[in-house]
């Protein structure tokens, strides 16, 4: 009988495995089918929206900055010009190809490779955010990039208006310039709505009123393919930008040009101000710079040259440079003597040309035989150092000199609406003891009495000093902004009115006497020749600041005109400093004469020079007060 084979447990294993696999495949199929059903049917709208979002790119539409005009609203100082910006989205560039892409973009767009590499360091390679690599790019460059777009993944461009500073000249220190926001600036300004890639004001009015000028950016979504090219205009969303407000300054362009030419190529500063309200009609600081250089993508060489220039063209000398006030300080001395009755105004002091004090011989600017006997009015007119040395040291004293200096605003910023103003300095015995561990001496008081020594002021503070005399003790805060207007309609939105900075309780009679004494400087004193012009009566004070050189000094002149008027709004204050680094020609009084002549005779610089006969003037030699 043949043997029969009886299946054992081992023979059933393959069948069980097949059944298990069948069940497993069925379960996987059910799971995938359920997932697919959920994605396509139940959540289809959600995923379609996500897919559409992935295919869309949101682009920022930059807002045009507001324009800036002079006080007459008919002379634009800053406009906007059409331009483009180029950006790269690093994460859209295939891995490892960014260095090669940078090289291609640099070659096509004529952008320095180093500039692109600095803006897209290796840690940015995974960002999906557009990074601007160049601004103010011309259309021809954009056309070249468009022709090579297929080989430039992640590269895009957009319209970005460029600041155009119109024949700006000496206005550069007032207007300033703009530039891309830095990391440090973004850290401080992020909570105020600023973002990476924003253009912000860096100096001057552009910085001071950046939030008013900058406007509000818009945005637009575009449907694009994998190369970033637009594939359709359907369902695009767009919010247009809002242009920044237009600013109307207090500057009078004709007076600015007049002051600029009157100062000429001399290192120094000019401030022309209306004392009745603090409006700045002109402000010149030489040397200046061209803010249009910041529109160039390769401006590093020019910028570095300006930074290295020993003449410091970025400094606005009207508000950012300190000078000894020299004999202009005798206006404050006169005020203190009169207000304190420290020395009878008619009592005289003998000026023999030099006096001895301590172990030093002190010489008046007029050597022997000196001025002779002088009272207060005559001492101011002739700018006699010996008179003010004696009265300051023996009768007024350092504490009261310090007090009246601060009463006039020395040692404090004026609050003018420009960034970077410095406060100057007024010394005191306590300060000298802390600073040098030395006792205040009578010689220190003598130096201070004629505006030498440690006292330092700015030209804008000097203008405020004269304004206080003109206004019987009131100083209005200097300001450059006059109006804010709507950029589309020109409608007036805000007017900046006068703001009292300081109001003194010194008697009216004191200021009237000071004004008369300042008029004496012009009618019979040190400024009689250059300032005794026919178009208007001027009152002021000259000053010659010693800086340790034997052949040149700072040349100061601070004045106002008309001397007397029934209309305070007609009066103008002029403050001028010509630095000692220039060839000595005692130019500040002559520059003032040209400015006053031009303003009150309605003449241009050339016409004023001719009317005053200064075109034939030879440089004046020797120290003058």
Order of alpha helices (4+ residues) and beta strands (2+ residues): alpha-alpha-beta-beta-beta-beta-alpha-alpha-beta-alpha-beta-beta-alpha-beta-alpha-beta-alpha-alpha-beta-beta-beta-beta-alpha-beta-beta-alpha-alpha-alpha-beta-beta-beta-beta-alpha-alpha-alpha-alpha-alpha-alpha-beta-beta-beta-beta-alpha-alpha-beta-beta-beta-alpha-alpha
